[in-house]
Amino acid sequence: MDSLIATCARLLAAGDVLNALNLVALRDDPPALALRGVAMARLGDYARARDLLEQAARQFGSHEPVQKARCVVAGAEVALAMRELDSPAPELAAALAVLTARKDHANALQARLIMARRFLLLGRLEDAAATIADLDTNGVPASLAAVAALVQAELALRSLHMDRVHTAMHQAQAAADQAGIPALQAEVTTMQKTLLRPAASLVSTHDARTLTLTEVADLVSSSALVIDGCRRGVSVDGAWLSLSRRPILFELLRALAYAWPGDISRQSLIATVFRLHQPDESHRARLRVEMGRLRKLISPMAQIVATRDGYVLVPQDNRHTVVLAPPIDSEAAALLALLADGAPWSTAALALAMGASQRTIQRALADLQASGEVHAVGKPRARRWVSSSLAGFTTILLLPSVLALK
């Protein structure tokens, strides 16, 4: 490695992007191309960064596998920033294997963190946890240690493991301060503020107030029967039942919880859940069927008792019942939560993260654009979507997830 390349790498590690770029701006050898790609990514020109990194990887070729693997990892980082979530995972896995075999601990760790962050964006929390299990940050740059701690903190937040969150945030703050990179310190500060912002509203017979994530975690682990409108499920004593894929059953349960300890009439249930104000016998029959399904699912937590006019929710052991209301009262809440990270998302990436078709996402985005909640940037073929400001609360509980949080 020549002196200019070494100096450029040190400047990039310290966050001095412009001076680093000046050293290699006119060079076209593979190391210079790779560093130029990293610099352009730091400046936000992701398309140019991707092109430079791909060019560097081709020039390194199979005779320099470690350098090529590093370019693949850097390219994966760029793809993640561009929210290209369908980018080839096998290439990154192969690069990780090369870096691990060659004892390049820092870049191997970076590859694992990129994989974990991609899984988090896709809501695959179990895969993210497996990817960062037993992370070893000894001997890596402080900036990379800070990123590792931030990933661990986000995973713990999504799982409402607040003790792990505070531990990881303390580690992230210490590492970011040691690195001295303002952008990284700002990211740590932003996540710390997330803990202080309202995350949900608690609604019960005697109470209605906003809750932080810590208070939500305490409530979910309590003895109360919690009907969670953010994650669309029900919990008691820390046990969790997801109804996110059973929207009718969840709406029935939420309506019963709002009426608790009283009952709610059949006509009100049909109007609220089925959105019909003049039901006939077929709708009442459907209500009986759906209520039977719900009764079976939640039997370990509560009973549903038929009354003369309707139904009443009876929690096991006469527990208190509360409802968590999401900070965004919208059918597109999860979509807005994804866009709230400030990154420009493509329709394809949103569909992949939401587990929905692109056509469904396009219709939802059109409605949100009409109401001024999101706007499009770029030409049609390269169009990206960003949200308007959602300051004042955190949407982390609304992010899509493919498993029950425990």
C-alpha positions as a Markdown table, in Angstrom:
| # | Residue | x | y | z |
|---|---|---|---|---|
| 1 | Met | 0.0 | 0.0 | 0.0 |
| 2 | Asp | 1.5 | 3.3 | -1.0 |
| 3 | Ser | 1.6 | 6.3 | 1.3 |
| 4 | Leu | -1.2 | 8.2 | -0.4 |
| 5 | Ile | -3.6 | 5.3 | -0.1 |
| 6 | Ala | -2.6 | 4.7 | 3.5 |
| 7 | Thr | -3.2 | 8.4 | 4.4 |
| 8 | Cys | -6.5 | 8.4 | 2.5 |
| 9 | Ala | -7.7 | 5.4 | 4.5 |
| 10 | Arg | -6.7 | 7.0 | 7.8 |
| 11 | Leu | -8.6 | 10.2 | 6.9 |
| 12 | Leu | -11.7 | 8.3 | 5.9 |
| 13 | Ala | -11.6 | 6.4 | 9.2 |
| 14 | Ala | -11.4 | 9.7 | 11.0 |
| 15 | Gly | -14.3 | 11.1 | 9.1 |
| 16 | Asp | -12.3 | 13.7 | 7.1 |
| 17 | Val | -13.9 | 12.8 | 3.7 |
| 18 | Leu | -13.0 | 15.8 | 1.6 |
| 19 | Asn | -9.3 | 15.7 | 2.3 |
| 20 | Ala | -9.3 | 12.0 | 1.8 |
| 21 | Leu | -11.0 | 12.3 | -1.6 |
| 22 | Asn | -8.5 | 15.0 | -2.7 |
| 23 | Leu | -5.7 | 12.4 | -2.3 |
| 24 | Val | -7.1 | 9.9 | -4.8 |
| 25 | Ala | -9.5 | 11.9 | -6.9 |
| 26 | Leu | -7.4 | 11.6 | -10.1 |
| 27 | Arg | -6.3 | 8.0 | -9.6 |
| 28 | Asp | -7.9 | 4.9 | -11.3 |
| 29 | Asp | -6.0 | 2.0 | -9.7 |
| 30 | Pro | -8.2 | -0.4 | -7.8 |
| 31 | Pro | -7.3 | 0.8 | -4.2 |
| 32 | Ala | -7.9 | 4.4 | -5.2 |
| 33 | Leu | -11.2 | 3.5 | -6.9 |
| 34 | Ala | -12.3 | 1.6 | -3.7 |
| 35 | Leu | -11.5 | 4.6 | -1.4 |
| 36 | Arg | -13.1 | 7.0 | -3.8 |
| 37 | Gly | -16.2 | 4.8 | -3.7 |
| 38 | Val | -16.2 | 4.9 | 0.1 |
| 39 | Ala | -15.7 | 8.7 | 0.1 |
| 40 | Met | -18.6 | 9.3 | -2.4 |
| 41 | Ala | -20.8 | 7.1 | -0.2 |
| 42 | Arg | -19.9 | 9.3 | 2.8 |
| 43 | Leu | -20.9 | 12.3 | 0.8 |
| 44 | Gly | -24.3 | 10.8 | -0.1 |
| 45 | Asp | -23.6 | 10.1 | -3.8 |
| 46 | Tyr | -24.6 | 6.4 | -3.6 |
| 47 | Ala | -25.0 | 5.8 | -7.3 |
| 48 | Arg | -21.4 | 7.0 | -8.0 |
| 49 | Ala | -20.1 | 5.1 | -5.0 |
| 50 | Arg | -21.6 | 1.9 | -6.1 |
| 51 | Asp | -20.2 | 2.2 | -9.6 |
| 52 | Leu | -16.7 | 2.9 | -8.2 |
| 53 | Leu | -16.8 | 0.0 | -5.8 |
| 54 | Glu | -18.0 | -2.4 | -8.5 |
| 55 | Gln | -15.2 | -1.2 | -10.8 |
| 56 | Ala | -12.6 | -1.7 | -8.1 |
| 57 | Ala | -13.9 | -5.2 | -7.3 |
| 58 | Arg | -13.6 | -6.2 | -11.0 |
| 59 | Gln | -10.0 | -4.9 | -11.2 |
| 60 | Phe | -9.0 | -6.7 | -8.0 |
| 61 | Gly | -10.3 | -9.9 | -9.4 |
| 62 | Ser | -9.8 | -13.4 | -8.0 |
| 63 | His | -6.1 | -12.9 | -7.5 |
| 64 | Glu | -6.7 | -10.4 | -4.7 |
| 65 | Pro | -9.6 | -12.0 | -2.8 |
| 66 | Val | -9.4 | -10.0 | 0.4 |
| 67 | Gln | -9.4 | -6.7 | -1.4 |
| 68 | Lys | -12.3 | -7.8 | -3.6 |
| 69 | Ala | -14.2 | -9.0 | -0.6 |
| 70 | Arg | -13.8 | -5.6 | 1.1 |
| 71 | Cys | -15.2 | -3.9 | -2.0 |
| 72 | Val | -18.2 | -6.3 | -1.9 |
| 73 | Val | -18.8 | -5.3 | 1.8 |
| 74 | Ala | -18.5 | -1.6 | 1.0 |
| 75 | Gly | -20.9 | -2.1 | -1.9 |
| 76 | Ala | -23.4 | -3.9 | 0.4 |
| 77 | Glu | -23.2 | -0.9 | 2.8 |
| 78 | Val | -24.1 | 1.4 | -0.1 |
| 79 | Ala | -27.0 | -0.9 | -1.2 |
| 80 | Leu | -28.3 | -0.8 | 2.3 |
| 81 | Ala | -28.2 | 3.0 | 2.4 |
| 82 | Met | -30.1 | 3.0 | -0.9 |
| 83 | Arg | -32.6 | 0.6 | 0.6 |
| 84 | Glu | -31.9 | -2.0 | -2.1 |
| 85 | Leu | -33.0 | -4.8 | 0.2 |
| 86 | Asp | -33.1 | -7.4 | -2.5 |
| 87 | Ser | -29.4 | -7.1 | -3.3 |
| 88 | Pro | -27.6 | -10.5 | -3.5 |
| 89 | Ala | -27.0 | -11.8 | 0.0 |
| 90 | Pro | -24.9 | -14.7 | -1.2 |
| 91 | Glu | -22.2 | -12.3 | -2.5 |
| 92 | Leu | -21.9 | -10.7 | 1.0 |
| 93 | Ala | -21.9 | -14.1 | 2.7 |
| 94 | Ala | -19.1 | -15.3 | 0.4 |
| 95 | Ala | -17.1 | -12.1 | 1.2 |
| 96 | Leu | -17.7 | -12.7 | 4.9 |
| 97 | Ala | -16.3 | -16.2 | 4.5 |
| 98 | Val | -13.1 | -14.9 | 2.8 |
| 99 | Leu | -12.6 | -12.1 | 5.3 |
| 100 | Thr | -13.0 | -14.5 | 8.2 |
| 101 | Ala | -10.6 | -17.1 | 6.7 |
| 102 | Arg | -8.0 | -14.4 | 6.2 |
| 103 | Lys | -8.4 | -13.0 | 9.8 |
| 104 | Asp | -9.7 | -9.6 | 8.6 |
| 105 | His | -11.7 | -9.2 | 11.8 |
| 106 | Ala | -12.8 | -5.6 | 11.3 |
| 107 | Asn | -14.2 | -6.1 | 7.8 |
| 108 | Ala | -15.8 | -9.4 | 8.7 |
| 109 | Leu | -17.6 | -7.7 | 11.6 |
| 110 | Gln | -18.7 | -5.0 | 9.2 |
| 111 | Ala | -20.2 | -7.6 | 6.9 |
| 112 | Arg | -22.1 | -9.2 | 9.8 |
| 113 | Leu | -23.5 | -5.8 | 10.9 |
| 114 | Ile | -24.7 | -5.1 | 7.3 |
| 115 | Met | -26.5 | -8.4 | 7.3 |
| 116 | Ala | -28.1 | -7.8 | 10.6 |
| 117 | Arg | -29.2 | -4.3 | 9.7 |
| 118 | Arg | -30.8 | -5.6 | 6.5 |
| 119 | Phe | -32.6 | -8.3 | 8.5 |
| 120 | Leu | -33.9 | -5.5 | 10.9 |
| 121 | Leu | -35.2 | -3.5 | 8.0 |
| 122 | Leu | -37.0 | -6.6 | 6.8 |
| 123 | Gly | -38.5 | -7.3 | 10.2 |
| 124 | Arg | -36.6 | -10.6 | 10.5 |
| 125 | Leu | -35.6 | -10.1 | 14.1 |
| 126 | Glu | -34.6 | -13.7 | 14.7 |
| 127 | Asp | -32.2 | -13.7 | 11.8 |
| 128 | Ala | -30.7 | -10.4 | 12.9 |
| 129 | Ala | -30.2 | -11.8 | 16.4 |
| 130 | Ala | -28.5 | -14.9 | 15.1 |
| 131 | Thr | -26.2 | -12.8 | 12.8 |
| 132 | Ile | -24.9 | -10.7 | 15.6 |
| 133 | Ala | -24.7 | -13.4 | 18.3 |
| 134 | Asp | -21.4 | -13.4 | 20.1 |
| 135 | Leu | -20.0 | -10.3 | 18.5 |
| 136 | Asp | -16.4 | -9.6 | 19.3 |
| 137 | Thr | -15.5 | -5.9 | 19.0 |
| 138 | Asn | -12.1 | -6.2 | 20.7 |
| 139 | Gly | -9.4 | -4.6 | 18.6 |
| 140 | Val | -11.7 | -3.1 | 16.0 |
| 141 | Pro | -11.9 | 0.7 | 15.3 |
| 142 | Ala | -14.0 | 2.6 | 17.8 |
| 143 | Ser | -16.4 | 3.7 | 15.0 |
| 144 | Leu | -17.1 | 0.1 | 14.1 |
| 145 | Ala | -17.6 | -0.8 | 17.8 |
| 146 | Ala | -20.1 | 2.0 | 18.0 |
| 147 | Val | -22.1 | 0.8 | 15.0 |
| 148 | Ala | -22.1 | -2.8 | 16.5 |
| 149 | Ala | -23.5 | -1.4 | 19.8 |
| 150 | Leu | -26.2 | 0.6 | 17.9 |
| 151 | Val | -27.3 | -2.5 | 16.0 |
| 152 | Gln | -27.6 | -4.4 | 19.3 |
| 153 | Ala | -29.5 | -1.6 | 20.8 |
| 154 | Glu | -32.0 | -1.4 | 17.9 |
| 155 | Leu | -32.6 | -5.2 | 18.1 |
| 156 | Ala | -33.2 | -5.0 | 21.8 |
| 157 | Leu | -35.5 | -2.0 | 21.3 |
| 158 | Arg | -37.6 | -4.0 | 18.7 |
| 159 | Ser | -37.8 | -6.8 | 21.2 |
| 160 | Leu | -38.5 | -4.4 | 24.2 |
| 161 | His | -35.6 | -5.8 | 26.2 |
| 162 | Met | -34.8 | -2.5 | 27.9 |
| 163 | Asp | -32.0 | -3.7 | 30.1 |
| 164 | Arg | -30.1 | -4.7 | 27.0 |
| 165 | Val | -30.9 | -1.4 | 25.3 |
| 166 | His | -29.4 | 0.6 | 28.1 |
| 167 | Thr | -26.2 | -1.5 | 28.2 |
| 168 | Ala | -25.8 | -1.3 | 24.4 |
| 169 | Met | -26.5 | 2.5 | 24.4 |
| 170 | His | -23.8 | 3.0 | 27.0 |
| 171 | Gln | -21.3 | 1.1 | 24.9 |
| 172 | Ala | -22.3 | 3.0 | 21.8 |
| 173 | Gln | -21.9 | 6.3 | 23.5 |
| 174 | Ala | -18.4 | 5.5 | 24.8 |
| 175 | Ala | -17.3 | 4.1 | 21.4 |
| 176 | Ala | -18.7 | 7.1 | 19.5 |
| 177 | Asp | -17.0 | 9.5 | 21.8 |
| 178 | Gln | -13.7 | 7.7 | 21.4 |
| 179 | Ala | -14.1 | 7.7 | 17.6 |
| 180 | Gly | -14.9 | 11.4 | 17.6 |
| 181 | Ile | -16.9 | 11.3 | 14.4 |
| 182 | Pro | -19.8 | 13.9 | 14.6 |
| 183 | Ala | -22.2 | 11.9 | 12.4 |
| 184 | Leu | -21.8 | 8.8 | 14.5 |
| 185 | Gln | -22.3 | 10.8 | 17.8 |
| 186 | Ala | -25.4 | 12.3 | 16.3 |
| 187 | Glu | -26.7 | 8.8 | 15.5 |
| 188 | Val | -26.2 | 7.8 | 19.1 |
| 189 | Thr | -27.9 | 10.9 | 20.3 |
| 190 | Thr | -30.9 | 10.3 | 18.0 |
| 191 | Met | -31.4 | 6.8 | 19.4 |
| 192 | Gln | -31.1 | 8.0 | 23.0 |
| 193 | Lys | -33.9 | 10.5 | 22.2 |
| 194 | Thr | -36.0 | 7.6 | 20.9 |
| 195 | Leu | -36.2 | 6.3 | 24.5 |
| 196 | Leu | -37.7 | 9.6 | 25.7 |
| 197 | Arg | -40.3 | 10.2 | 23.1 |
| 198 | Pro | -43.9 | 8.9 | 23.3 |
| 199 | Ala | -44.2 | 5.5 | 21.7 |
| 200 | Ala | -47.9 | 4.7 | 22.3 |
| 201 | Ser | -51.0 | 5.8 | 24.2 |
| 202 | Leu | -52.5 | 3.8 | 27.0 |
| 203 | Val | -56.3 | 3.6 | 27.1 |
| 204 | Ser | -58.1 | 2.1 | 30.0 |
| 205 | Thr | -61.3 | 2.7 | 32.0 |
| 206 | His | -59.5 | 5.0 | 34.4 |
| 207 | Asp | -56.5 | 6.2 | 32.4 |
| 208 | Ala | -55.5 | 7.7 | 29.1 |
| 209 | Arg | -51.9 | 8.9 | 28.7 |
| 210 | Thr | -48.8 | 8.5 | 26.5 |
| 211 | Leu | -46.1 | 6.0 | 27.3 |
| 212 | Thr | -42.4 | 5.8 | 26.5 |
| 213 | Leu | -40.8 | 2.6 | 25.2 |
| 214 | Thr | -39.6 | 1.8 | 28.8 |
| 215 | Glu | -43.1 | 2.2 | 30.1 |
| 216 | Val | -44.5 | 0.1 | 27.3 |
| 217 | Ala | -42.0 | -2.7 | 28.1 |
| 218 | Asp | -43.0 | -2.5 | 31.8 |
| 219 | Leu | -46.7 | -2.7 | 30.9 |
| 220 | Val | -46.2 | -5.7 | 28.5 |
| 221 | Ser | -44.3 | -7.6 | 31.2 |
| 222 | Ser | -47.0 | -6.8 | 33.9 |
| 223 | Ser | -49.9 | -8.9 | 34.9 |
| 224 | Ala | -52.4 | -6.7 | 32.9 |
| 225 | Leu | -54.1 | -8.0 | 29.8 |
| 226 | Val | -52.6 | -5.7 | 27.2 |
| 227 | Ile | -54.3 | -5.3 | 23.8 |
| 228 | Asp | -51.4 | -3.9 | 21.7 |
| 229 | Gly | -52.6 | -1.8 | 18.8 |
| 230 | Cys | -49.1 | -1.0 | 17.8 |
| 231 | Arg | -47.8 | -4.6 | 17.2 |
| 232 | Arg | -51.4 | -5.9 | 16.8 |
| 233 | Gly | -51.5 | -8.6 | 19.4 |
| 234 | Val | -52.2 | -9.4 | 23.0 |
| 235 | Ser | -49.9 | -10.0 | 26.0 |
| 236 | Val | -50.2 | -11.0 | 29.6 |
| 237 | Asp | -47.4 | -11.8 | 32.1 |
| 238 | Gly | -44.9 | -11.4 | 29.3 |
| 239 | Ala | -46.6 | -14.0 | 27.1 |
| 240 | Trp | -47.3 | -12.8 | 23.6 |
| 241 | Leu | -49.9 | -13.7 | 21.0 |
| 242 | Ser | -49.6 | -12.0 | 17.6 |
| 243 | Leu | -52.8 | -11.3 | 15.6 |
| 244 | Ser | -51.0 | -9.2 | 13.0 |
| 245 | Arg | -52.1 | -11.6 | 10.3 |
| 246 | Arg | -55.6 | -12.0 | 11.7 |
| 247 | Pro | -56.9 | -8.3 | 11.3 |
| 248 | Ile | -60.6 | -9.2 | 11.8 |
| 249 | Leu | -59.9 | -11.1 | 15.0 |
| 250 | Phe | -57.7 | -8.3 | 16.3 |
| 251 | Glu | -60.3 | -5.6 | 15.6 |
| 252 | Leu | -62.9 | -7.8 | 17.5 |
| 253 | Leu | -60.6 | -8.1 | 20.5 |
| 254 | Arg | -59.8 | -4.4 | 20.5 |
| 255 | Ala | -63.5 | -3.5 | 20.4 |
| 256 | Leu | -64.2 | -5.9 | 23.3 |
| 257 | Ala | -61.2 | -4.4 | 25.3 |
| 258 | Tyr | -62.5 | -0.8 | 24.7 |
| 259 | Ala | -65.9 | -1.8 | 26.2 |
| 260 | Trp | -64.3 | -3.7 | 29.1 |
| 261 | Pro | -65.5 | -4.4 | 31.8 |
| 262 | Gly | -68.9 | -3.9 | 30.2 |
| 263 | Asp | -70.2 | -5.7 | 27.1 |
| 264 | Ile | -70.5 | -4.5 | 23.5 |
| 265 | Ser | -73.5 | -5.2 | 21.4 |
| 266 | Arg | -73.4 | -7.4 | 18.3 |
| 267 | Gln | -74.6 | -4.5 | 16.1 |
| 268 | Ser | -71.8 | -2.3 | 17.4 |
| 269 | Leu | -69.2 | -5.0 | 16.7 |
| 270 | Ile | -70.5 | -5.6 | 13.2 |
| 271 | Ala | -70.4 | -1.8 | 12.5 |
| 272 | Thr | -67.0 | -1.4 | 14.0 |
| 273 | Val | -65.2 | -4.4 | 12.6 |
| 274 | Phe | -67.1 | -5.2 | 9.4 |
| 275 | Arg | -68.1 | -1.6 | 8.7 |
| 276 | Leu | -71.7 | -2.4 | 8.1 |
| 277 | His | -74.5 | -0.4 | 9.6 |
| 278 | Gln | -77.4 | -2.5 | 8.4 |
| 279 | Pro | -76.4 | -6.1 | 9.0 |
| 280 | Asp | -78.5 | -9.1 | 8.0 |
| 281 | Glu | -78.4 | -12.6 | 9.4 |
| 282 | Ser | -75.4 | -13.6 | 7.3 |
| 283 | His | -73.3 | -10.9 | 9.0 |
| 284 | Arg | -74.5 | -12.0 | 12.4 |
| 285 | Ala | -73.5 | -15.6 | 11.5 |
| 286 | Arg | -70.1 | -14.4 | 10.4 |
| 287 | Leu | -69.7 | -12.6 | 13.7 |
| 288 | Arg | -70.4 | -15.8 | 15.6 |
| 289 | Val | -67.8 | -17.7 | 13.5 |
| 290 | Glu | -65.1 | -15.1 | 14.0 |
| 291 | Met | -65.8 | -14.7 | 17.7 |
| 292 | Gly | -65.5 | -18.5 | 18.0 |
| 293 | Arg | -62.1 | -18.4 | 16.4 |
| 294 | Leu | -61.0 | -15.5 | 18.6 |
| 295 | Arg | -62.3 | -17.3 | 21.7 |
| 296 | Lys | -60.2 | -20.3 | 21.0 |
| 297 | Leu | -57.0 | -18.4 | 20.3 |
| 298 | Ile | -57.1 | -16.3 | 23.5 |
| 299 | Ser | -58.5 | -18.9 | 25.8 |
| 300 | Pro | -55.2 | -19.1 | 27.8 |
| 301 | Met | -55.4 | -15.4 | 28.5 |
| 302 | Ala | -59.1 | -14.5 | 28.6 |
| 303 | Gln | -62.6 | -15.7 | 28.0 |
| 304 | Ile | -65.3 | -14.2 | 25.7 |
| 305 | Val | -68.7 | -14.6 | 27.2 |
| 306 | Ala | -71.9 | -14.1 | 25.3 |
| 307 | Thr | -74.5 | -11.7 | 26.9 |
| 308 | Arg | -78.1 | -11.0 | 26.0 |
| 309 | Asp | -77.1 | -8.1 | 23.6 |
| 310 | Gly | -73.5 | -9.0 | 22.7 |
| 311 | Tyr | -70.2 | -10.1 | 24.2 |
| 312 | Val | -68.0 | -9.3 | 27.1 |
| 313 | Leu | -64.2 | -9.8 | 27.6 |
| 314 | Val | -63.4 | -11.6 | 30.9 |
| 315 | Pro | -59.6 | -11.8 | 31.5 |
| 316 | Gln | -58.2 | -14.8 | 33.4 |
| 317 | Asp | -58.0 | -14.2 | 37.2 |
| 318 | Asn | -59.9 | -10.9 | 36.9 |
| 319 | Arg | -56.8 | -9.1 | 35.5 |
| 320 | His | -56.9 | -5.4 | 34.5 |
| 321 | Thr | -57.4 | -4.8 | 30.8 |
| 322 | Val | -55.7 | -1.9 | 28.9 |
| 323 | Val | -55.4 | -1.0 | 25.2 |
| 324 | Leu | -52.2 | 0.4 | 23.6 |
| 325 | Ala | -53.1 | 2.8 | 20.8 |
| 326 | Pro | -50.4 | 3.5 | 18.2 |
| 327 | Pro | -49.0 | 7.0 | 17.7 |
| 328 | Ile | -50.2 | 7.1 | 14.1 |
| 329 | Asp | -53.9 | 6.3 | 13.7 |
| 330 | Ser | -53.7 | 5.0 | 10.1 |
| 331 | Glu | -54.0 | 1.8 | 8.2 |
| 332 | Ala | -50.6 | 2.7 | 6.7 |
| 333 | Ala | -48.9 | 3.1 | 10.0 |
| 334 | Ala | -46.3 | 0.4 | 9.4 |
| 335 | Leu | -45.5 | 1.9 | 6.0 |
| 336 | Leu | -45.1 | 5.4 | 7.6 |
| 337 | Ala | -42.9 | 3.8 | 10.3 |
| 338 | Leu | -40.5 | 2.5 | 7.7 |
| 339 | Leu | -40.3 | 5.8 | 5.9 |
| 340 | Ala | -39.8 | 7.7 | 9.2 |
| 341 | Asp | -36.1 | 6.7 | 9.1 |
| 342 | Gly | -35.5 | 9.5 | 6.6 |
| 343 | Ala | -34.0 | 7.3 | 3.9 |
| 344 | Pro | -35.5 | 7.3 | 0.4 |
| 345 | Trp | -37.3 | 3.9 | -0.2 |
| 346 | Ser | -38.2 | 2.3 | -3.5 |
| 347 | Thr | -41.6 | 0.7 | -3.9 |
| 348 | Ala | -39.9 | -2.7 | -4.3 |
| 349 | Ala | -38.0 | -2.3 | -1.0 |
| 350 | Leu | -41.1 | -1.2 | 0.9 |
| 351 | Ala | -43.0 | -4.2 | -0.5 |
| 352 | Leu | -40.3 | -6.6 | 0.5 |
| 353 | Ala | -40.1 | -5.1 | 4.1 |
| 354 | Met | -43.9 | -5.1 | 4.4 |
| 355 | Gly | -44.4 | -8.6 | 2.9 |
| 356 | Ala | -47.0 | -7.1 | 0.5 |
| 357 | Ser | -47.3 | -6.8 | -3.3 |
| 358 | Gln | -45.8 | -3.8 | -5.0 |
| 359 | Arg | -49.3 | -2.9 | -6.3 |
| 360 | Thr | -50.6 | -2.8 | -2.8 |
| 361 | Ile | -47.8 | -0.5 | -1.7 |
| 362 | Gln | -48.3 | 1.7 | -4.7 |
| 363 | Arg | -51.9 | 2.2 | -3.8 |
| 364 | Ala | -51.1 | 3.0 | -0.2 |
| 365 | Leu | -48.3 | 5.5 | -1.2 |
| 366 | Ala | -50.7 | 7.2 | -3.6 |
| 367 | Asp | -53.2 | 7.8 | -0.8 |
| 368 | Leu | -50.4 | 9.0 | 1.5 |
| 369 | Gln | -49.1 | 11.3 | -1.2 |
| 370 | Ala | -52.5 | 12.8 | -1.7 |
| 371 | Ser | -52.8 | 13.6 | 2.0 |
| 372 | Gly | -49.3 | 15.1 | 2.0 |
| 373 | Glu | -47.8 | 12.5 | 4.4 |
| 374 | Val | -45.2 | 11.3 | 1.9 |
| 375 | His | -43.7 | 12.6 | -1.3 |
| 376 | Ala | -41.7 | 11.1 | -4.3 |
| 377 | Val | -38.3 | 12.0 | -5.5 |
| 378 | Gly | -36.6 | 11.1 | -8.7 |
| 379 | Lys | -37.9 | 10.0 | -12.1 |
| 380 | Pro | -40.5 | 7.2 | -12.4 |
| 381 | Arg | -38.1 | 4.3 | -13.0 |
| 382 | Ala | -35.8 | 5.4 | -10.2 |
| 383 | Arg | -38.5 | 6.9 | -7.9 |
| 384 | Arg | -38.0 | 6.9 | -4.2 |
| 385 | Trp | -40.3 | 7.7 | -1.4 |
| 386 | Val | -39.7 | 9.8 | 1.7 |
| 387 | Ser | -42.0 | 10.8 | 4.5 |
| 388 | Ser | -42.8 | 14.2 | 5.9 |
| 389 | Ser | -41.6 | 15.0 | 9.4 |
| 390 | Leu | -42.9 | 12.6 | 12.1 |
| 391 | Ala | -41.1 | 14.4 | 14.9 |
| 392 | Gly | -42.5 | 14.2 | 18.5 |
| 393 | Phe | -42.9 | 10.4 | 18.8 |
| 394 | Thr | -41.2 | 7.2 | 17.9 |
| 395 | Thr | -42.7 | 4.7 | 15.5 |
| 396 | Ile | -40.4 | 1.8 | 16.4 |
| 397 | Leu | -43.4 | -0.3 | 17.7 |
| 398 | Leu | -45.1 | 0.0 | 14.3 |
| 399 | Leu | -42.2 | -1.5 | 12.3 |
| 400 | Pro | -43.2 | -4.7 | 10.6 |
| 401 | Ser | -42.0 | -7.9 | 12.1 |
| 402 | Val | -42.3 | -11.5 | 11.0 |
| 403 | Leu | -42.2 | -13.1 | 14.5 |
| 404 | Ala | -43.8 | -12.6 | 17.9 |
| 405 | Leu | -41.6 | -10.4 | 20.0 |
| 406 | Lys | -40.7 | -12.0 | 23.3 |
